[in-house]
Amino acid sequence: MLHDRVLVSADDAGERKSSAGIVIPATAAVGRRLSWASVMAVGPHVRQVQTGDRVLFDPEDKAEVELAGKGYVLLRERDLHAVAAPRVEDGRTGLYL
């Protein structure tokens, strides 16, 4: 990984269920919807994200890559909208959910 790049494994974007239990097919037209992914690798200049974190990103701003037969998404750190990580210290806020 180079510079501020983050390699993520995107969560499956198939069917979803609404909070009321209604199944929403993957082909349903939805407005801009952000996606969650798991961080697989980070470049040397990434400051806020570590391997294993979950990140929120815009799926329209992605570059897809295939490594060893598995699909991944390559992003810049600045293209991430949020980071969910268990390492957040008590009383701290910021980029972490």
N, CA, C and O of each residue as an XYZ file, in Angstrom:
388
protein
N       0.850     -1.171      0.000
C       0.000      0.000      0.000
C       0.897      1.237      0.000
O       1.915      1.282      0.692
N       0.514      2.211     -0.765
C       1.293      3.439     -0.860
C       0.525      4.624     -0.287
O      -0.705      4.655     -0.316
N       1.256      5.581      0.227
C       0.755      6.886      0.654
C      -0.434      6.779      1.614
O      -0.340      6.095      2.634
N      -1.554      7.449      1.301
C      -2.704      7.482      2.205
C      -3.819      6.554      1.728
O      -4.997      6.838      1.945
N      -3.457      5.457      1.085
C      -4.451      4.526      0.549
C      -4.909      3.532      1.622
O      -4.149      3.146      2.510
N      -6.184      3.133      1.503
C      -6.790      2.161      2.409
C      -7.438      1.090      1.547
O      -8.231      1.405      0.660
N      -7.108     -0.182      1.797
C      -7.698     -1.302      1.087
C      -8.785     -1.890      1.969
O      -8.519     -2.288      3.104
N     -10.017     -1.947      1.451
C     -11.140     -2.433      2.254
C     -11.863     -3.559      1.540
O     -11.833     -3.670      0.314
N     -12.509     -4.386      2.337
C     -13.373     -5.440      1.837
C     -14.796     -4.990      2.105
O     -15.248     -4.976      3.250
N     -15.509     -4.618      1.032
C     -16.853     -4.051      1.177
C     -17.840     -5.116      1.630
O     -17.754     -6.275      1.225
N     -18.783     -4.705      2.482
C     -19.855     -5.590      2.919
C     -20.746     -5.888      1.724
O     -20.836     -5.090      0.791
N     -21.395     -7.024      1.758
C     -22.268     -7.432      0.660
C     -23.377     -6.418      0.462
O     -24.071     -6.055      1.411
N     -23.545     -5.962     -0.765
C     -24.557     -4.947     -1.081
C     -25.787     -5.590     -1.710
O     -26.395     -5.015     -2.613
N     -26.157     -6.782     -1.238
C     -27.317     -7.475     -1.775
C     -28.604     -6.970     -1.143
O     -28.745     -5.785     -0.843
N     -29.528     -7.882     -0.950
C     -30.805     -7.508     -0.349
C     -30.615     -6.997      1.068
O     -29.705     -7.413      1.785
N     -31.514     -6.066      1.461
C     -31.500     -5.516      2.816
C     -32.887     -5.661      3.398
O     -33.855     -5.894      2.674
N     -32.982     -5.522      4.712
C     -34.281     -5.502      5.380
C     -34.456     -4.158      6.050
O     -33.531     -3.632      6.670
N     -35.657     -3.603      5.918
C     -35.958     -2.349      6.611
C     -36.200     -2.661      8.082
O     -36.286     -3.827      8.468
N     -36.309     -1.621      8.900
C     -36.552     -1.839     10.328
C     -37.913     -2.486     10.573
O     -38.131     -3.079     11.630
N     -38.828     -2.379      9.613
C     -40.148     -3.002      9.734
C     -40.155     -4.429      9.193
O     -41.185     -5.102      9.260
N     -39.024     -4.909      8.655
C     -38.929     -6.271      8.163
C     -39.202     -6.425      6.679
O     -39.259     -7.550      6.183
N     -39.372     -5.334      5.963
C     -39.622     -5.398      4.526
C     -38.301     -5.654      3.803
O     -37.307     -4.972      4.053
N     -38.297     -6.642      2.904
C     -37.098     -6.971      2.141
C     -36.969     -5.987      0.984
O     -37.908     -5.803      0.209
N     -35.795     -5.351      0.871
C     -35.513     -4.383     -0.191
C     -34.497     -5.036     -1.131
O     -33.365     -5.290     -0.719
N     -34.875     -5.313     -2.387
C     -33.939     -5.980     -3.304
C     -32.746     -5.101     -3.653
O     -32.815     -3.875     -3.559
N     -31.658     -5.737     -4.055
C     -30.432     -5.016     -4.403
C     -30.633     -4.112     -5.613
O     -29.890     -3.146     -5.788
N     -31.616     -4.405     -6.442
C     -31.845     -3.621     -7.650
C     -32.725     -2.397     -7.409
O     -32.949     -1.611     -8.329
N     -33.225     -2.224     -6.186
C     -34.094     -1.080     -5.888
C     -33.309      0.214     -6.015
O     -32.177      0.312     -5.541
N     -33.912      1.206     -6.655
C     -33.259      2.504     -6.813
C     -33.324      3.266     -5.501
O     -34.404      3.506     -4.962
N     -32.178      3.637     -5.000
C     -32.080      4.358     -3.745
C     -31.218      5.582     -4.001
O     -30.362      5.559     -4.887
N     -31.427      6.647     -3.244
C     -30.561      7.812     -3.352
C     -29.139      7.443     -2.949
O     -28.849      6.274     -2.694
N     -28.280      8.401     -2.893
C     -26.895      8.124     -2.484
C     -26.881      7.473     -1.123
O     -27.333      8.064     -0.142
N     -26.369      6.263     -1.056
C     -26.327      5.501      0.178
C     -24.877      5.108      0.439
O     -24.230      4.513     -0.423
N     -24.370      5.435      1.609
C     -22.997      5.083      1.972
C     -22.925      3.608      2.344
O     -23.931      3.009      2.726
N     -21.739      3.028      2.234
C     -21.532      1.606      2.512
C     -20.481      1.412      3.592
O     -19.569      2.226      3.742
N     -20.618      0.330      4.338
C     -19.629     -0.063      5.343
C     -18.670     -1.078      4.752
O     -19.040     -1.865      3.881
N     -17.432     -1.054      5.232
C     -16.424     -2.013      4.784
C     -15.422     -2.249      5.908
O     -15.293     -1.431      6.819
N     -14.718     -3.368      5.837
C     -13.674     -3.705      6.803
C     -12.311     -3.376      6.202
O     -12.051     -3.690      5.040
N     -11.446     -2.749      6.984
C     -10.111     -2.358      6.516
C      -9.197     -3.577      6.520
O      -9.043     -4.249      7.540
N      -8.590     -3.853      5.358
C      -7.698     -4.999      5.211
C      -6.225     -4.591      5.261
O      -5.387     -5.348      5.752
N      -5.906     -3.389      4.750
C      -4.524     -2.908      4.740
C      -4.537     -1.388      4.636
O      -5.475     -0.797      4.101
N      -3.469     -0.755      5.162
C      -3.352      0.705      5.109
C      -1.952      1.095      4.655
O      -0.985      0.368      4.883
N      -1.859      2.251      4.011
C      -0.572      2.786      3.585
C       0.174      3.435      4.745
O      -0.398      3.604      5.823
N       1.445      3.804      4.545
C       2.273      4.352      5.629
C       1.851      5.747      6.100
O       2.219      6.150      7.203
N       1.095      6.486      5.300
C       0.691      7.842      5.686
C      -0.752      7.941      6.174
O      -1.285      9.041      6.317
N      -1.382      6.796      6.429
C      -2.744      6.778      6.974
C      -2.633      7.014      8.472
O      -1.858      6.343      9.154
N      -3.423      7.987      8.997
C      -3.294      8.372     10.401
C      -4.433      7.913     11.293
O      -4.204      7.623     12.467
N      -5.650      7.837     10.779
C      -6.820      7.606     11.627
C      -7.383      6.191     11.572
O      -8.265      5.857     12.363
N      -6.908      5.369     10.680
C      -7.500      4.054     10.448
C      -6.452      2.974     10.645
O      -5.283      3.153     10.304
N      -6.887      1.845     11.203
C      -6.002      0.695     11.370
C      -6.659     -0.531     10.750
O      -7.872     -0.558     10.540
N      -5.857     -1.536     10.462
C      -6.381     -2.793      9.945
C      -7.383     -3.363     10.937
O      -7.125     -3.401     12.140
N      -8.521     -3.803     10.429
C      -9.565     -4.372     11.275
C     -10.694     -3.399     11.602
O     -11.760     -3.828     12.044
N     -10.486     -2.106     11.397
C     -11.544     -1.115     11.640
C     -12.637     -1.280     10.584
O     -12.413     -1.864      9.524
N     -13.820     -0.754     10.894
C     -14.901     -0.657      9.914
C     -15.031      0.799      9.509
O     -15.019      1.687     10.362
N     -15.155      1.050      8.215
C     -15.218      2.417      7.708
C     -16.461      2.608      6.848
O     -16.989      1.662      6.263
N     -16.910      3.852      6.790
C     -18.061      4.236      5.989
C     -17.551      5.040      4.795
O     -16.794      5.995      4.966
N     -17.970      4.653      3.572
C     -17.486      5.337      2.378
C     -18.596      5.422      1.338
O     -19.604      4.722      1.435
N     -18.407      6.276      0.353
C     -19.354      6.439     -0.746
C     -18.987      5.438     -1.846
O     -17.902      5.536     -2.420
N     -19.858      4.486     -2.148
C     -19.513      3.466     -3.147
C     -19.343      4.018     -4.561
O     -18.819      3.316     -5.426
N     -19.772      5.253     -4.819
C     -19.575      5.831     -6.148
C     -18.159      6.384     -6.320
O     -17.738      6.643     -7.448
N     -17.418      6.570     -5.226
C     -16.054      7.109     -5.274
C     -15.036      6.014     -4.987
O     -14.152      6.190     -4.149
N     -15.153      4.892     -5.673
C     -14.278      3.778     -5.339
C     -13.517      3.278     -6.554
O     -13.915      3.497     -7.698
N     -12.419      2.606     -6.277
C     -11.646      1.918     -7.304
C     -11.582      0.452     -6.884
O     -11.043      0.128     -5.826
N     -12.128     -0.421     -7.707
C     -12.166     -1.840     -7.366
C     -10.910     -2.535     -7.865
O     -10.365     -2.192     -8.914
N     -10.458     -3.525     -7.088
C      -9.278     -4.302     -7.446
C      -9.517     -5.743     -7.015
O     -10.216     -5.997     -6.033
N      -8.938     -6.680     -7.748
C      -9.070     -8.085     -7.404
C      -7.700     -8.626     -7.015
O      -6.735     -8.493     -7.767
N      -7.621     -9.234     -5.844
C      -6.373     -9.830     -5.351
C      -6.657    -11.269     -4.951
O      -7.530    -11.525     -4.122
N      -5.929    -12.204     -5.533
C      -6.081    -13.623     -5.244
C      -7.534    -14.071     -5.396
O      -8.027    -14.871     -4.600
N      -8.219    -13.555     -6.419
C      -9.579    -13.964     -6.706
C     -10.654    -13.334     -5.838
O     -11.825    -13.689     -5.970
N     -10.294    -12.415     -4.960
C     -11.276    -11.759     -4.091
C     -11.311    -10.272     -4.418
O     -10.268     -9.660     -4.648
N     -12.505     -9.690     -4.438
C     -12.658     -8.279     -4.781
C     -12.485     -7.367     -3.579
O     -13.004     -7.650     -2.499
N     -11.760     -6.276     -3.764
C     -11.519     -5.269     -2.734
C     -11.781     -3.889     -3.320
O     -11.935     -3.730     -4.531
N     -11.830     -2.898     -2.441
C     -12.004     -1.514     -2.855
C     -10.803     -0.724     -2.345
O     -10.402     -0.878     -1.192
N     -10.234      0.112     -3.189
C      -9.084      0.946     -2.834
C      -9.564      2.391     -2.703
O     -10.146      2.941     -3.638
N      -9.323      3.000     -1.549
C      -9.783      4.360     -1.260
C      -8.640      5.203     -0.720
O      -7.633      4.671     -0.251
N      -8.797      6.516     -0.787
C      -7.904      7.427     -0.067
C      -8.491      7.634      1.316
O      -9.708      7.556      1.487
N      -7.654      7.894      2.298
C      -8.144      8.103      3.665
C      -9.125      9.269      3.723
O     -10.089      9.222      4.487
N      -8.900     10.310      2.933
C      -9.776     11.481      2.967
C     -11.168     11.187      2.407
O     -12.087     11.981      2.613
N     -11.345     10.061      1.701
C     -12.646      9.692      1.159
C     -13.506      8.918      2.150
O     -14.643      8.567      1.837
N     -12.981      8.648      3.337
C     -13.745      7.939      4.363
C     -14.617      8.930      5.118
O     -14.180     10.042      5.414
N     -15.837      8.539      5.428
C     -16.777      9.413      6.129
C     -16.793      9.161      7.631
O     -17.065     10.078      8.406
N     -16.505      7.929      8.055
C     -16.526      7.596      9.485
C     -15.702      6.336      9.719
O     -15.474      5.542      8.806
N     -15.260      6.173     10.969
C     -14.496      5.001     11.378
C     -15.143      4.446     12.636
O     -15.401      5.185     13.586
N     -15.404      3.152     12.643
C     -15.930      2.479     13.834
C     -14.843      1.532     14.325
O     -14.446      0.611     13.612
N     -14.362      1.762     15.550
C     -13.270      0.958     16.079
C     -13.446      0.755     17.575
O     -13.872      1.678     18.270
N     -13.128     -0.431     18.091
C     -13.248     -0.688     19.524
C     -12.141     -0.045     20.360
O     -12.197     -0.105     21.589
N     -11.150      0.560     19.736
C     -10.014      1.122     20.477
C     -10.233      2.550     20.951
O      -9.294      3.175     21.444
N     -11.435      3.083     20.818
C     -11.724      4.454     21.218
C     -11.593      4.584     22.739
O     -12.131      3.773     23.493
N     -10.875      5.608     23.168
C     -10.686      5.838     24.596
C     -11.938      6.467     25.199
O     -12.698      7.140     24.503
N     -12.152      6.242     26.508
C     -13.320      6.805     27.195
C     -13.295      8.329     27.124
O     -12.252      8.957     27.308
N     -14.465      8.912     26.852
C     -14.576     10.362     26.828
C     -14.065     11.035     25.578
O     -14.086     12.263     25.494
N     -13.602     10.266     24.595
C     -13.066     10.854     23.369
C     -14.130     10.853     22.290
O     -14.952      9.939     22.221
N     -14.117     11.855     21.462
C     -15.000     11.914     20.306
C     -14.151     12.242     19.095
O     -12.931     12.353     19.212
N     -14.751     12.395     17.964
C     -14.001     12.734     16.770
C     -14.478     11.909     15.609
O     -15.678     11.850     15.343
N     -13.544     11.253     14.894
C     -13.921     10.496     13.715
C     -14.566      9.159     14.053
O     -15.125      8.510     13.169
N     -14.501      8.742     15.288
C     -15.003      7.429     15.654
C     -16.457      7.476     16.030
O     -16.914      8.432     16.656
N     -17.195      6.442     15.650
C     -18.619      6.334     15.993
C     -18.769      5.704     17.346
O     -19.890      5.522     17.821
